[in-house]
Amino acid sequence: MNFTDRAYGLAESLLSEPLPRRWSHSLGVAERARSLQPILGDDAVLMEAAAVLHDIGYSPRIASTGFHPLDGARFLRDQEAVDERVVRLVAHHSCALLEAEERGLREELETEFELERPELVDALLFCDMTTTPDGGCTSSAARVAEIVNRYGPDTIVGRFIQRAAPEIHAAVQRVEGRLHEAGAVGQPM
């Protein structure tokens, strides 16, 4: 079984039954990751694996802190011995440091998991924040608004996503710019 197949199987086992909508989202994020192959080159497989695994920390089977990037990354590192780069991407996906700060977990996240290369962090953020909860394509503005509406503006997630919005939109623009420069204009945006 190759690395990507293993990632899909693991994510499916953790998300498909208890959290089918989260599983649909993860599949959509992985599909977006595949669309970035023109700018990711050899890192495309790594990105697809991180994309399908990024939300496994929501699984009731492994959730412990209630902060899914940290729970997912710890599980991947400690239980599954997944590639360190994938673990770091899961740990830090979509401005996780800002949410960790809201939860009082920033120091834990920073101490346990280094940041991956900025262009890969941007790529996973792009994939996550341009994918709806049901796995379809959307804009980062619509996605941020959807998250605020779903959680509420005064919740931990609502506050975090509003603080993170400028960086989310900037990362999406950077990835779209790289796609444009690579001549990948037919890619879904």
C-alpha positions as CSV (number, residue, x, y, z in Angstrom):
1,M,0.0,0.0,0.0
2,N,1.5,3.4,-1.0
3,F,1.7,6.4,1.3
4,T,-1.4,8.2,-0.2
5,D,-3.6,5.1,-0.1
6,R,-2.6,4.6,3.5
7,A,-3.6,8.2,4.3
8,Y,-7.0,7.8,2.6
9,G,-7.6,4.6,4.5
10,L,-6.7,6.0,7.8
11,A,-8.7,9.2,7.3
12,E,-11.7,7.2,6.2
13,S,-11.5,4.9,9.2
14,L,-11.5,7.8,11.6
15,L,-14.0,10.1,9.9
16,S,-16.4,8.4,7.5
17,E,-18.8,6.9,10.1
18,P,-18.7,9.2,13.1
19,L,-18.3,12.4,11.0
20,P,-19.5,11.9,7.4
21,R,-19.6,15.6,6.5
22,R,-16.0,16.1,7.8
23,W,-15.0,13.1,5.7
24,S,-16.6,14.7,2.6
25,H,-14.8,17.9,3.4
26,S,-11.5,16.0,3.7
27,L,-12.0,14.3,0.4
28,G,-12.7,17.7,-1.2
29,V,-9.5,19.2,0.4
30,A,-7.5,16.3,-1.0
31,E,-9.0,16.9,-4.5
32,R,-7.9,20.5,-4.3
33,A,-4.4,19.3,-3.3
34,R,-4.3,17.2,-6.4
35,S,-5.1,20.3,-8.5
36,L,-1.9,22.0,-7.1
37,Q,0.4,19.4,-8.7
38,P,1.7,22.0,-11.3
39,I,3.2,24.1,-8.5
40,L,4.0,21.4,-5.9
41,G,6.0,18.9,-8.1
42,D,7.5,16.2,-5.9
43,D,5.6,17.5,-2.9
44,A,2.2,16.8,-4.5
45,V,1.9,13.4,-2.9
46,L,2.9,14.7,0.5
47,M,0.3,17.5,0.2
48,E,-2.5,15.1,-0.9
49,A,-1.8,12.9,2.2
50,A,-1.8,15.9,4.5
51,A,-5.0,17.2,2.9
52,V,-7.0,14.1,3.4
53,L,-5.6,13.7,7.0
54,H,-5.8,17.4,8.1
55,D,-9.1,17.0,10.1
56,I,-8.7,13.6,11.7
57,G,-8.2,15.2,15.1
58,Y,-12.0,15.7,15.1
59,S,-12.5,11.9,15.3
60,P,-14.0,11.0,18.6
61,R,-11.6,8.0,18.6
62,I,-8.5,10.3,19.0
63,A,-9.7,13.7,20.2
64,S,-8.2,14.5,23.5
65,T,-7.5,18.2,23.9
66,G,-10.5,19.4,21.7
67,F,-8.0,21.1,19.4
68,H,-8.1,19.0,16.2
69,P,-4.7,20.1,14.7
70,L,-2.8,19.1,17.8
71,D,-4.8,15.9,18.4
72,G,-4.5,14.8,14.8
73,A,-0.8,15.5,14.6
74,R,-0.1,13.7,17.9
75,F,-2.0,10.7,16.7
76,L,-0.2,10.6,13.4
77,R,3.2,11.0,15.1
78,D,2.7,8.7,18.1
79,Q,0.3,6.0,16.8
80,E,0.9,5.9,13.1
81,A,4.5,6.9,12.5
82,V,3.5,9.1,9.6
83,D,6.0,11.2,7.7
84,E,7.2,14.1,9.8
85,R,6.4,16.6,7.2
86,V,2.8,15.5,6.9
87,V,2.5,15.6,10.7
88,R,3.8,19.1,10.8
89,L,1.3,20.2,8.1
90,V,-1.6,18.7,10.0
91,A,-0.4,20.3,13.2
92,H,-0.2,23.8,11.7
93,H,-2.9,23.7,9.0
94,S,-5.0,26.8,8.4
95,C,-3.4,29.2,10.9
96,A,-3.6,26.7,13.7
97,L,-1.2,28.8,15.9
98,L,-3.8,31.5,16.1
99,E,-6.5,29.1,17.2
100,A,-4.0,27.4,19.6
101,E,-3.5,30.8,21.2
102,E,-7.2,31.2,21.7
103,R,-7.3,27.9,23.4
104,G,-4.1,28.4,25.5
105,L,-2.3,25.7,23.6
106,R,0.1,27.8,21.4
107,E,3.2,27.0,23.4
108,E,2.4,23.2,23.2
109,L,1.8,23.3,19.5
110,E,5.0,25.4,18.8
111,T,7.1,23.3,21.1
112,E,6.0,19.9,19.7
113,F,5.7,20.7,16.0
114,E,7.9,22.8,13.8
115,L,6.4,24.7,10.9
116,E,6.7,23.2,7.5
117,R,8.0,25.2,4.5
118,P,5.8,28.3,3.9
119,E,4.8,27.4,0.4
120,L,3.4,24.1,1.7
121,V,1.7,25.7,4.6
122,D,0.1,28.1,2.1
123,A,-0.9,25.2,-0.2
124,L,-2.7,23.3,2.6
125,L,-4.4,26.5,3.8
126,F,-5.5,27.1,0.3
127,C,-7.0,23.6,-0.1
128,D,-8.8,23.8,3.3
129,M,-10.1,27.3,3.0
130,T,-11.4,27.0,-0.6
131,T,-13.4,23.8,0.2
132,T,-16.9,23.8,1.6
133,P,-17.9,21.5,4.5
134,D,-19.4,19.2,2.0
135,G,-16.3,19.0,-0.2
136,G,-17.2,21.6,-3.0
137,C,-15.2,24.5,-4.1
138,T,-15.7,28.0,-2.7
139,S,-13.8,31.2,-2.1
140,S,-11.9,31.9,1.0
141,A,-14.2,34.8,1.8
142,A,-17.3,32.6,1.6
143,R,-15.5,29.9,3.7
144,V,-14.5,32.3,6.5
145,A,-18.1,33.6,6.5
146,E,-19.5,30.1,6.7
147,I,-17.2,29.2,9.6
148,V,-18.2,32.3,11.5
149,N,-21.9,31.6,10.9
150,R,-21.6,27.9,11.9
151,Y,-19.7,28.5,15.1
152,G,-20.7,32.0,16.0
153,P,-18.6,35.2,16.0
154,D,-17.9,35.1,19.8
155,T,-16.8,31.5,20.1
156,I,-13.2,30.4,20.1
157,V,-13.4,29.3,16.5
158,G,-15.3,32.4,15.5
159,R,-12.8,34.7,17.1
160,F,-9.8,32.8,15.7
161,I,-11.1,32.6,12.1
162,Q,-11.8,36.3,12.1
163,R,-8.3,37.1,13.3
164,A,-6.9,34.6,10.8
165,A,-8.9,35.9,7.8
166,P,-6.3,38.4,6.5
167,E,-3.6,35.6,6.4
168,I,-6.1,33.1,5.0
169,H,-6.9,35.4,2.1
170,A,-3.3,36.3,1.5
171,A,-2.2,32.7,1.4
172,V,-5.0,31.9,-1.1
173,Q,-3.8,34.8,-3.3
174,R,-0.2,33.6,-3.1
175,V,-1.2,30.1,-4.2
176,E,-3.4,31.4,-7.0
177,G,-0.5,33.6,-8.1
178,R,1.8,30.6,-8.2
179,L,-0.8,28.7,-10.2
180,H,-1.1,31.6,-12.7
181,E,2.7,31.8,-13.0
182,A,2.9,28.1,-13.7
183,G,0.3,28.4,-16.4
184,A,-2.2,26.3,-14.5
185,V,-5.0,28.7,-15.3
186,G,-7.5,25.9,-15.9
187,Q,-7.3,24.9,-12.3
188,P,-10.5,25.3,-10.2
189,M,-10.4,28.4,-8.0
